[in-house]
Amino acid sequence: MVVFDATMLLLLLRPNSGRPRDSAGNPVSQVEERIAHLVQRLERMRTRIIVPTPALSEVLVHAGLLVLRSLRRYPGTPRSRSYRSMPLRP
């Protein structure tokens, strides 16, 4: 199981959303190819990708309806499922 944060999710759904920078401040090369390779590898390994609700919310705030349209591409994947957040109790 791996967890995607808002940055990874946005890069997956909207590859043209901008290029992340490395620790030296330089743009990362071949972002789309790297994301595609990671997802293919995770699918081959049958690894579940978890997207926390706050990460999805952040992506929706920044990208809105365009991301919702992109999400419709993935509903039929055999390993996709949505979970409801449980409230934290003190």
Contacts in CASP RR format, 6 or more apart in sequence:
PFRMAT RR
TARGET T0000
AUTHOR 0000-0000-0000
METHOD contacts of the structure
MODEL  1
MVVFDATMLLLLLRPNSGRPRDSAGNPVSQVEERIAHLVQRLERMRTRII
VPTPALSEVLVHAGLLVLRSLRRYPGTPRSRSYRSMPLRP
1 47 0 8 1.000
1 48 0 8 1.000
1 49 0 8 1.000
1 50 0 8 1.000
2 42 0 8 1.000
2 47 0 8 1.000
2 48 0 8 1.000
2 49 0 8 1.000
2 50 0 8 1.000
3 49 0 8 1.000
3 50 0 8 1.000
3 51 0 8 1.000
3 52 0 8 1.000
4 12 0 8 1.000
4 49 0 8 1.000
4 50 0 8 1.000
4 51 0 8 1.000
4 55 0 8 1.000
5 52 0 8 1.000
5 55 0 8 1.000
6 54 0 8 1.000
6 55 0 8 1.000
6 56 0 8 1.000
6 58 0 8 1.000
6 59 0 8 1.000
6 62 0 8 1.000
7 20 0 8 1.000
8 35 0 8 1.000
9 51 0 8 1.000
9 55 0 8 1.000
9 56 0 8 1.000
9 59 0 8 1.000
10 17 0 8 1.000
10 59 0 8 1.000
10 62 0 8 1.000
10 63 0 8 1.000
10 67 0 8 1.000
11 17 0 8 1.000
11 18 0 8 1.000
11 20 0 8 1.000
11 31 0 8 1.000
11 35 0 8 1.000
12 35 0 8 1.000
12 39 0 8 1.000
13 59 0 8 1.000
13 63 0 8 1.000
13 67 0 8 1.000
13 70 0 8 1.000
13 71 0 8 1.000
14 63 0 8 1.000
14 66 0 8 1.000
14 67 0 8 1.000
14 70 0 8 1.000
15 31 0 8 1.000
15 32 0 8 1.000
15 35 0 8 1.000
17 63 0 8 1.000
18 31 0 8 1.000
19 27 0 8 1.000
19 28 0 8 1.000
19 31 0 8 1.000
20 27 0 8 1.000
20 28 0 8 1.000
20 31 0 8 1.000
21 27 0 8 1.000
21 28 0 8 1.000
22 28 0 8 1.000
28 34 0 8 1.000
39 49 0 8 1.000
42 49 0 8 1.000
46 79 0 8 1.000
48 79 0 8 1.000
49 79 0 8 1.000
53 85 0 8 1.000
59 67 0 8 1.000
60 67 0 8 1.000
60 68 0 8 1.000
74 80 0 8 1.000
END
